[in-house]
Structure formats: structure tokens, C-alpha cells
Amino acid sequence: MLGTAGTPDTADTADTAELLLPRSRRANERLHALVPGGAHTYAKGDDQYPENLAPVISHGRGAHVWDVDGNRYVEYGSGLRSVSLGHAHPRVTEAVRRELDRGANFVRPSIVEVEAAERFLATVPTAEMVKFAKNGSDATTAAVRLARAATGRPRVALCADHPFFSTDDWFIGTTPMSAGIPAATTDLTVAFPYGDLAATEQLLTRYRGEVACLILEPATHTEPPPGYLAGLRELADRHGCVLVFDEMITGLRWSEAGAQGLYGVVPDLSTFGKALGNGFAVSALAGRRELMERGGLRHSGERVFLLSTTHGAETHALAAAMAVLDTYVEEGVTARLHALGERLAAGVREAAAAMGVGDHVVVRGRASNLVFATLDENLRPSQEYRTLFLRRLLTGGVLAPSFVVSSALTDADIDHTVDVVAQACALYRKALDAGDPTPWLGGRPVKPVFRRLV
């Protein structure tokens, strides 16, 4: 069991330290018996963690979570990047509590809906209208549908270098998990590489007059090349297609107005989520009035069934979103996320270099959205070495499928994380020297989310 500081109570060495999770193991068995995959998001599945080291969470506060076995962890990537202010943030939970006492859902719009829309559009001034939903998949699919309706074109062009856009057929059919999706649907989705304007123009020329939209994350683990986003804007205009920015991750983390606010390139449509609710279920489709109104009642054209969700405007979730937006703007949260991420990245890189694995444990991405790569002896991505690395992090009280920070982290949390990373890198060096990480895996390696077979 881990101590209250998130470190082992006993003086275990990096080679022998072990973490026992009997209650989590039993809870995982119960989950698999009742819930397909044992989790409601594939990225939370126990196949993403070392064997028998997938903690089931009891509760969280700030940057820490506790599992059902009583172990405390410093947590990264909280809620798949959605909890950027830390768990149970008082300003957010207070806003939610106020609305819960006033009713959550009505037969007509509540006044909270217009207040939330005004607050969102004041924060993201590049958009003119917004519609709220519960998850990112629905918002991105609504953007695709709107683009198809506005252009009369069937094809969707998505960025091939970005891992996820939606659970809906137009995207999932392009992944290895395409079972159950007709080829006719998948054939309408084409792909372009990030950062390559020439290749994108070739695609648009090949399918001239057929592409309804270009959809991409405006930035991810690399900064957009100079002029790239502006170039995409020009290509979309010239070829008559809709430019859609998926800002699920970049929204708030890049700037309060997302990547479009930071880089100064305005898309036709954009989608937000994750950090918007600090863990509460809220997403948004935003964009130009001319396009968005096609899903409304004030136009003379054919109606678009845009977004119609029973729970999309629950008052408490919209209250959470407003509290998050206010907190970001008033407290400079984005800048804090960057500062914390820079401190963490520098510490991890220094620890990896000191242990002789600086070329193998690699931190990438914008400071507010860090990920890490685990590379083998030949500098190729390795699930085995990822397993070794995650195992040592967990044993040291660090739950980190990524190094994406929340603003609740303290300098002490970062320092502890770097110390544990150093221990993990020491094992990593031993495995590299042995040419085989297997003795340090403790079972089967972690697996990629998207794969054809279990």
C-alpha cells in the first residue's frame, strides 16, 4: 500500500517494489462480467495497463486519486484529459450543486442555456453560434453532417495522423476496429497527412467537387508548421469545402479560445469538449452562423437534423462549463498548465538522460498536453517497454498513461513524479542492457487501443 505522500511505506528497491491490488482485481472481474471491455471507454480498459496493475478508482481530489485498495496516486491525463482543473474543483462543484437544487432538465430550454452560450461565445469569439451536447463524438459527427448538407458533397477528408475523432461509422470504419461498419460508409472517408499542404491539395484535386470537409486537430503532439493552418484555410476556400477544427484536446489547453485563438486561423466549424466541463459531460459544436443556422429554424433551406439530445443541456453540466470558462480566464489556468508541463518535461528528460535512456524515454507535445514514447533497442515504439515503464510508475504512486497535467498539481507532485521516473529509467536501462524487457513485465504487455483482434 502507498503512503499518504504517494510513495511506498516500505523501503522497496526499484527492482523488487511491488503493488498488490486484490480489491481492484476483483472489481475488474466484476466489470468484465457486466460491462463489455470492463470499462466505458476503450482507453480506460485494463488491457492498457500492466497485468494485474489496473487500479479501480474509489475517489479523487485535486491531482490525486485513490483506488479501492487504499493506494493514492499522483494522476496525469485525468479523465482522458477532461479534468484539467483537478478533481472536485470547488468552484465547479459549487456551481453544479446550485443547479442541481433547481432542477436538471425541463420540457423547454432553461435560462442557463442562453447564459452558457453567451459565456462560451465570449470566450471563443471566432464562433458565432454554439450548440451543446454530451460527448465529442456527437459534436464531430454533427459537424460532418452539417458540412455535407451545406456542400451537397459526400466525402469526408480527415487527418490521418490524428488518433480519434468519433465513435461513429464515418471514422471508426477507418480504424482496425471496423467490424460491423459497411465498406460503403468507410469508402466515403479519405485521409490527408498533417502538415503537408501539397498532399492535401492533391487529395482535393483527385476528389474534386466531392469533399465536404477537412477535419483535423489543429495541433497535437507537434506544433503546426509555419503557415500550415492558414494554408488549409485557403485550400478549403478554394475547393469549396468546410474547414473543421476538432478542439476537444486543444480547447482551453492551448488558449481559452483553443488553438484557433492561439494561431489566429478561423475554421468554419469547431468542436470542444473534455476540459470544457472539468469531468462533467458537456461538449460543443460552434461555428459560423451561416452554417450553424442550417440546423435551426431561421432559414429557408432544407432542414438539417443537427444535434438533438435529451441530456445535452442539463443545467448542472452547463453550469460546470461556465465555471470552468470563468476559472480559466480569471485565474490564468492555461499559463499554469504550460508552466507545470514545462517543469515536468524538463525533469523527466533530465532523469532519462541521467540513466542513459534519454533516446528511449521521450517526452513529446505542447507543455499542457505531454505524452511519452517508450522506444526499444532499435528506437522503435515498444509496448513491452511501455509496460515496464508503467509498472514502475504505478508502484511508485504515479498513475500516468500520459504526462498531461492538471492545474491542481503542485511542485511536490512534479518532483515526486520525476523521482519515480528516474527509478523507472534505471530499470529501463537494465532491460536495454539485457536486450530483453520480459523479466520486468510481470505478465503480458499492454496493448494498443485500436487492434483488430482481442
C-alpha positions as CSV (number, residue, x, y, z in Angstrom):
1,M,0.0,0.0,0.0
2,L,1.2,3.5,-0.7
3,G,1.7,6.1,1.9
4,T,-0.2,9.4,2.1
5,A,2.6,11.1,0.1
6,G,2.1,8.7,-2.8
7,T,5.3,6.8,-2.1
8,P,5.8,3.2,-0.8
9,D,5.6,2.9,3.0
10,T,8.4,0.3,2.9
11,A,11.9,0.9,1.6
12,D,11.4,-1.2,-1.6
13,T,14.1,-1.0,-4.3
14,A,13.4,-0.3,-7.9
15,D,13.9,-4.0,-8.7
16,T,11.7,-5.5,-6.0
17,A,9.0,-3.0,-5.4
18,E,5.5,-4.5,-6.0
19,L,2.0,-3.2,-5.9
20,L,-0.8,-5.6,-4.9
21,L,-4.3,-4.7,-5.9
22,P,-6.6,-7.5,-4.7
23,R,-9.8,-5.4,-4.5
24,S,-9.1,-3.7,-7.8
25,R,-8.6,-7.2,-9.4
26,R,-11.9,-8.4,-8.1
27,A,-13.6,-5.2,-9.2
28,N,-12.1,-5.6,-12.7
29,E,-13.5,-9.1,-12.8
30,R,-17.0,-7.8,-11.9
31,L,-16.7,-5.1,-14.5
32,H,-15.8,-7.6,-17.3
33,A,-18.8,-9.8,-16.3
34,L,-21.2,-6.9,-16.7
35,V,-19.6,-4.2,-19.0
36,P,-18.1,-5.1,-22.4
37,G,-14.4,-4.4,-22.2
38,G,-14.6,-3.8,-18.5
39,A,-14.8,0.0,-19.0
40,H,-17.0,2.5,-20.7
41,T,-14.1,4.0,-22.7
42,Y,-11.6,1.7,-24.5
43,A,-8.6,3.9,-23.4
44,K,-9.6,3.1,-19.7
45,G,-9.5,-0.6,-20.3
46,D,-7.3,-2.8,-18.1
47,D,-5.5,-4.0,-21.3
48,Q,-4.0,-0.5,-21.3
49,Y,-2.2,-1.3,-18.1
50,P,0.3,-4.0,-16.9
51,E,-1.3,-7.3,-16.0
52,N,-3.0,-7.2,-12.6
53,L,-2.0,-3.5,-12.2
54,A,-5.1,-1.7,-13.3
55,P,-6.4,0.2,-10.3
56,V,-10.1,0.7,-10.0
57,I,-10.7,4.2,-8.6
58,S,-12.5,5.0,-5.4
59,H,-12.3,8.8,-5.5
60,G,-10.2,11.7,-6.4
61,R,-9.4,15.2,-5.1
62,G,-7.2,17.7,-6.9
63,A,-4.4,16.0,-8.7
64,H,-4.6,12.8,-6.6
65,V,-6.8,9.7,-6.9
66,W,-7.3,6.7,-4.5
67,D,-8.0,3.2,-5.6
68,V,-10.4,0.7,-3.9
69,D,-7.3,-0.9,-2.3
70,G,-6.5,2.4,-0.5
71,N,-3.5,3.4,-2.6
72,R,-3.0,7.0,-3.5
73,Y,-1.6,8.2,-6.8
74,V,-0.5,11.4,-8.5
75,E,-2.7,11.3,-11.6
76,Y,-2.0,12.5,-15.1
77,G,-4.3,12.6,-18.1
78,S,-7.2,12.9,-15.6
79,G,-10.5,11.7,-17.1
80,L,-8.8,11.3,-20.5
81,R,-7.7,14.9,-20.4
82,S,-11.1,16.2,-19.3
83,V,-10.3,17.1,-15.7
84,S,-7.8,19.9,-16.2
85,L,-8.6,21.8,-13.0
86,G,-8.3,18.8,-10.7
87,H,-11.0,16.6,-9.3
88,A,-13.8,18.1,-7.2
89,H,-12.7,21.6,-8.0
90,P,-14.6,23.8,-5.5
91,R,-15.7,26.5,-8.0
92,V,-17.1,23.9,-10.4
93,T,-18.8,21.6,-7.8
94,E,-20.4,24.6,-6.1
95,A,-21.9,25.8,-9.5
96,V,-23.1,22.3,-10.1
97,R,-24.7,22.0,-6.7
98,R,-26.6,25.2,-7.1
99,E,-28.2,24.0,-10.3
100,L,-29.0,20.5,-9.0
101,D,-31.2,22.1,-6.3
102,R,-33.1,24.0,-9.1
103,G,-33.8,21.0,-11.4
104,A,-31.6,19.5,-14.1
105,N,-33.8,19.1,-17.2
106,F,-37.1,20.6,-18.4
107,V,-39.5,20.4,-21.3
108,R,-38.3,23.7,-22.6
109,P,-34.9,25.4,-22.6
110,S,-33.7,26.8,-19.3
111,I,-32.2,30.2,-18.9
112,V,-28.9,28.5,-18.2
113,E,-28.7,27.5,-21.8
114,V,-28.6,31.1,-23.1
115,E,-26.2,32.1,-20.4
116,A,-23.8,29.2,-21.2
117,A,-24.0,30.0,-24.9
118,E,-23.2,33.7,-24.2
119,R,-20.3,32.7,-21.9
120,F,-18.9,30.2,-24.4
121,L,-19.1,32.6,-27.4
122,A,-17.5,35.4,-25.4
123,T,-14.6,33.1,-24.7
124,V,-14.4,31.7,-28.2
125,P,-15.1,34.9,-30.2
126,T,-14.2,33.2,-33.5
127,A,-17.5,31.4,-33.4
128,E,-21.0,33.0,-33.9
129,M,-23.3,30.2,-32.7
130,V,-22.9,27.1,-30.4
131,K,-24.9,24.0,-29.7
132,F,-24.1,21.9,-26.7
133,A,-24.1,18.1,-26.4
134,K,-22.7,15.4,-24.1
135,N,-19.8,13.9,-25.9
136,G,-17.2,14.8,-28.5
137,S,-18.3,12.0,-31.0
138,D,-21.7,13.5,-31.4
139,A,-20.3,17.0,-31.9
140,T,-17.8,16.0,-34.6
141,T,-20.4,13.9,-36.4
142,A,-22.8,16.9,-36.3
143,A,-20.0,19.0,-37.9
144,V,-19.6,16.4,-40.7
145,R,-23.3,16.2,-41.3
146,L,-23.6,19.9,-41.5
147,A,-20.7,20.2,-43.9
148,R,-22.3,17.5,-46.1
149,A,-25.6,19.3,-46.1
150,A,-24.1,22.7,-46.8
151,T,-21.9,21.5,-49.7
152,G,-24.0,18.7,-51.1
153,R,-20.9,16.5,-51.2
154,P,-20.5,13.0,-49.8
155,R,-16.8,12.6,-48.8
156,V,-15.1,13.5,-45.5
157,A,-11.3,14.2,-45.5
158,L,-9.8,13.6,-42.1
159,C,-6.2,14.0,-40.9
160,A,-4.6,10.5,-40.9
161,D,-2.1,11.4,-38.2
162,H,-4.7,12.1,-35.5
163,P,-5.8,9.1,-33.5
164,F,-9.5,9.7,-32.8
165,F,-12.5,11.8,-34.0
166,S,-15.7,9.9,-33.3
167,T,-17.3,6.6,-32.4
168,D,-19.5,6.9,-35.4
169,D,-19.1,4.9,-38.6
170,W,-17.5,7.6,-40.8
171,F,-14.4,7.5,-38.6
172,I,-14.3,4.1,-36.8
173,G,-14.6,2.4,-40.2
174,T,-11.1,3.7,-41.0
175,T,-9.5,2.0,-37.9
176,P,-8.6,-1.6,-37.3
177,M,-11.8,-1.9,-35.3
178,S,-14.1,-1.6,-38.3
179,A,-16.2,-4.7,-37.6
180,G,-19.9,-4.0,-38.2
181,I,-19.4,-1.0,-40.5
182,P,-20.3,-1.3,-44.1
183,A,-17.5,-0.7,-46.6
184,A,-19.7,1.8,-48.5
185,T,-19.6,4.1,-45.5
186,T,-15.9,3.8,-45.0
187,D,-15.2,4.4,-48.7
188,L,-16.6,7.9,-48.3
189,T,-13.9,8.8,-45.8
190,V,-10.5,9.8,-47.2
191,A,-7.3,10.9,-45.4
192,F,-4.6,13.6,-45.7
193,P,-1.3,13.9,-43.8
194,Y,-0.8,16.6,-41.1
195,G,1.5,19.4,-42.2
196,D,1.5,18.6,-45.9
197,L,-0.4,21.1,-47.9
198,A,0.7,19.7,-51.2
199,A,-0.6,16.2,-50.4
200,T,-3.9,17.7,-49.2
201,E,-4.3,19.7,-52.4
202,Q,-3.6,16.5,-54.4
203,L,-6.4,14.8,-52.4
204,L,-8.8,17.6,-53.0
205,T,-7.9,17.6,-56.7
206,R,-8.3,13.8,-57.0
207,Y,-11.8,14.1,-55.4
208,R,-12.7,17.5,-57.0
209,G,-16.1,18.6,-56.0
210,E,-16.7,15.5,-53.7
211,V,-15.1,16.5,-50.4
212,A,-17.5,18.1,-47.9
213,C,-15.0,19.0,-45.2
214,L,-11.4,18.8,-44.0
215,I,-11.4,17.8,-40.3
216,L,-8.4,17.7,-38.1
217,E,-7.0,18.6,-34.7
218,P,-5.3,21.9,-35.4
219,A,-2.4,20.8,-33.2
220,T,-1.4,17.8,-31.2
221,H,2.0,16.4,-30.2
222,T,3.7,18.8,-32.6
223,E,3.2,22.5,-33.4
224,P,1.7,23.2,-36.8
225,P,4.4,24.1,-39.4
226,P,4.5,27.9,-40.1
227,G,1.6,28.8,-42.4
228,Y,0.1,25.4,-42.4
229,L,-3.3,26.2,-40.8
230,A,-3.6,29.3,-42.9
231,G,-2.8,27.2,-45.9
232,L,-5.5,24.8,-45.0
233,R,-7.9,27.7,-44.7
234,E,-7.0,28.8,-48.2
235,L,-7.3,25.3,-49.6
236,A,-10.8,24.8,-48.1
237,D,-11.9,28.1,-49.5
238,R,-10.5,27.4,-53.0
239,H,-12.0,23.9,-53.2
240,G,-15.3,24.9,-51.6
241,C,-15.2,22.6,-48.6
242,V,-15.8,23.3,-44.9
243,L,-12.8,23.5,-42.5
244,V,-13.5,21.8,-39.2
245,F,-11.1,22.0,-36.2
246,D,-11.5,19.3,-33.6
247,E,-10.6,21.2,-30.5
248,M,-11.6,18.5,-28.0
249,I,-8.0,18.5,-26.7
250,T,-6.7,21.9,-27.8
251,G,-9.7,23.7,-26.4
252,L,-8.7,25.7,-23.3
253,R,-5.3,23.8,-23.1
254,W,-3.8,25.8,-25.9
255,S,-5.6,29.1,-25.1
256,E,-9.0,29.9,-23.6
257,A,-10.3,30.1,-27.2
258,G,-8.4,26.9,-28.2
259,A,-5.9,26.5,-31.0
260,Q,-7.9,28.8,-33.3
261,G,-7.4,31.6,-30.7
262,L,-3.7,30.9,-30.3
263,Y,-2.8,30.6,-34.0
264,G,-5.3,33.1,-35.4
265,V,-6.9,30.9,-38.0
266,V,-10.6,30.7,-38.0
267,P,-12.3,27.4,-39.0
268,D,-15.9,27.2,-40.3
269,L,-16.8,24.8,-37.6
270,S,-15.1,23.6,-34.4
271,T,-15.9,21.1,-31.7
272,F,-15.0,21.4,-28.0
273,G,-15.3,19.1,-25.0
274,K,-13.0,17.4,-22.5
275,A,-11.7,20.4,-20.4
276,L,-14.9,22.3,-21.0
277,G,-16.7,20.5,-18.2
278,N,-13.8,19.5,-15.9
279,G,-15.2,16.0,-15.9
280,F,-18.9,16.8,-16.3
281,A,-20.4,15.7,-19.6
282,V,-20.6,18.7,-21.9
283,S,-19.3,19.2,-25.5
284,A,-20.0,21.9,-28.0
285,L,-20.3,22.4,-31.8
286,A,-19.5,26.0,-32.7
287,G,-19.1,28.0,-35.9
288,R,-20.2,30.4,-38.5
289,R,-23.9,31.5,-38.3
290,E,-24.5,30.7,-41.9
291,L,-23.6,27.1,-41.4
292,M,-24.9,26.6,-37.9
293,E,-28.3,28.1,-38.7
294,R,-28.9,25.3,-41.2
295,G,-29.6,23.2,-38.1
296,G,-32.1,25.7,-36.8
297,L,-35.4,27.3,-37.7
298,R,-34.4,30.7,-39.3
299,H,-33.5,29.7,-42.8
300,S,-35.4,28.8,-46.0
301,G,-33.4,25.7,-47.0
302,E,-33.7,22.0,-46.4
303,R,-33.6,21.3,-42.6
304,V,-30.6,19.6,-41.1
305,F,-31.1,17.3,-38.1
306,L,-28.1,18.7,-36.4
307,L,-28.0,17.8,-32.7
308,S,-31.0,16.8,-30.6
309,T,-30.0,15.4,-27.3
310,T,-32.3,14.8,-24.3
311,H,-29.5,15.5,-21.9
312,G,-27.4,17.9,-24.0
313,A,-28.4,21.0,-22.0
314,E,-28.6,19.6,-18.5
315,T,-28.3,22.6,-16.3
316,H,-25.6,21.3,-13.9
317,A,-23.3,20.4,-16.8
318,L,-23.7,23.8,-18.4
319,A,-23.1,25.4,-15.0
320,A,-19.9,23.4,-14.8
321,A,-18.8,24.7,-18.2
322,M,-19.5,28.3,-17.2
323,A,-17.5,27.9,-14.0
324,V,-14.6,26.3,-16.0
325,L,-14.5,29.1,-18.5
326,D,-14.6,31.7,-15.8
327,T,-11.8,30.0,-13.9
328,Y,-9.6,29.7,-16.9
329,V,-10.0,33.3,-17.8
330,E,-9.8,34.8,-14.3
331,E,-7.0,32.6,-12.9
332,G,-4.8,32.1,-16.0
333,V,-5.1,28.4,-15.9
334,T,-3.7,27.8,-19.4
335,A,-0.5,29.5,-18.4
336,R,-0.3,27.4,-15.3
337,L,-0.8,24.2,-17.3
338,H,2.1,25.2,-19.5
339,A,4.4,26.1,-16.6
340,L,3.6,22.8,-14.8
341,G,4.2,20.8,-18.0
342,E,7.5,22.5,-18.7
343,R,8.7,21.7,-15.2
344,L,7.6,18.1,-15.7
345,A,9.1,17.7,-19.2
346,A,12.4,19.1,-18.1
347,G,12.6,16.8,-15.1
348,V,11.7,13.7,-17.0
349,R,14.2,14.4,-19.7
350,E,16.9,15.1,-17.2
351,A,16.1,11.8,-15.3
352,A,16.0,9.8,-18.5
353,A,19.3,11.3,-19.7
354,A,21.0,10.7,-16.4
355,M,20.0,7.0,-16.6
356,G,21.3,6.7,-20.1
357,V,17.8,6.2,-21.7
358,G,17.2,9.8,-23.0
359,D,16.8,8.4,-26.5
360,H,14.3,5.8,-25.4
361,V,12.0,7.5,-22.9
362,V,10.9,10.5,-25.0
363,V,8.5,13.3,-23.9
364,R,6.6,15.0,-26.7
365,G,4.0,17.6,-27.2
366,R,2.9,21.0,-26.0
367,A,3.7,21.5,-22.3
368,S,0.0,21.5,-21.5
369,N,-0.5,18.2,-23.3
370,L,2.5,16.0,-22.8
371,V,2.7,12.4,-23.9
372,F,5.6,10.0,-23.7
373,A,7.1,7.4,-26.1
374,T,8.8,4.2,-25.0
375,L,11.4,3.0,-27.6
376,D,13.3,-0.3,-27.8
377,E,16.9,-1.0,-28.5
378,N,16.4,0.0,-32.2
379,L,14.4,3.2,-31.2
380,R,11.1,1.7,-32.3
381,P,7.9,2.1,-30.3
382,S,7.6,-0.8,-27.9
383,Q,4.5,-1.9,-25.9
384,E,6.9,-4.1,-23.8
385,Y,9.0,-1.2,-22.7
386,R,5.8,0.8,-22.1
387,T,4.7,-1.9,-19.8
388,L,7.9,-1.9,-17.9
389,F,7.7,1.9,-17.5
390,L,4.1,2.0,-16.5
391,R,4.6,-0.8,-14.0
392,R,7.3,1.1,-12.1
393,L,5.3,4.4,-12.2
394,L,2.3,2.7,-10.7
395,T,4.4,1.0,-8.0
396,G,5.8,4.5,-7.2
397,G,2.3,6.0,-6.8
398,V,2.1,7.7,-10.3
399,L,-0.9,6.9,-12.5
400,A,0.2,8.2,-15.9
401,P,-1.0,6.8,-19.2
402,S,0.3,10.2,-20.4
403,F,2.0,13.2,-18.8
404,V,-1.0,15.5,-19.4
405,V,-1.1,17.8,-16.4
406,S,-3.9,19.4,-14.4
407,S,-3.7,22.7,-12.7
408,A,-4.1,21.0,-9.3
409,L,-0.6,19.5,-9.4
410,T,1.9,21.0,-7.1
411,D,5.7,21.3,-7.4
412,A,6.0,18.5,-4.9
413,D,3.8,16.3,-7.1
414,I,6.0,17.0,-10.1
415,D,9.2,16.3,-8.0
416,H,7.8,13.0,-6.8
417,T,6.9,12.1,-10.3
418,V,10.4,12.8,-11.6
419,D,11.9,10.7,-8.8
420,V,9.7,7.8,-9.8
421,V,10.5,8.3,-13.4
422,A,14.2,8.1,-12.5
423,Q,13.6,4.7,-10.8
424,A,11.7,3.5,-13.9
425,C,14.5,4.7,-16.2
426,A,17.0,2.7,-14.1
427,L,15.0,-0.5,-14.8
428,Y,14.7,0.6,-18.4
429,R,18.5,0.8,-18.7
430,K,18.8,-2.7,-17.2
431,A,16.3,-4.1,-19.7
432,L,18.1,-2.4,-22.6
433,D,21.4,-3.8,-21.5
434,A,19.9,-7.2,-21.2
435,G,18.3,-6.8,-24.6
436,D,15.0,-8.1,-23.2
437,P,12.4,-6.3,-21.0
438,T,10.4,-9.5,-20.4
439,P,11.7,-10.2,-16.8
440,W,10.4,-6.8,-15.7
441,L,6.9,-7.0,-17.3
442,G,5.1,-9.1,-14.7
443,G,2.8,-10.6,-17.4
444,R,1.5,-9.8,-20.8
445,P,2.4,-6.4,-22.3
446,V,-0.1,-3.5,-22.6
447,K,-1.9,-3.4,-25.9
448,P,-2.8,-0.6,-28.4
449,V,-6.4,0.6,-28.2
450,F,-7.1,0.1,-31.9
451,R,-6.5,-3.5,-32.9
452,R,-8.5,-6.0,-35.0
453,L,-8.4,-8.9,-32.6
454,V,-8.7,-9.0,-28.8
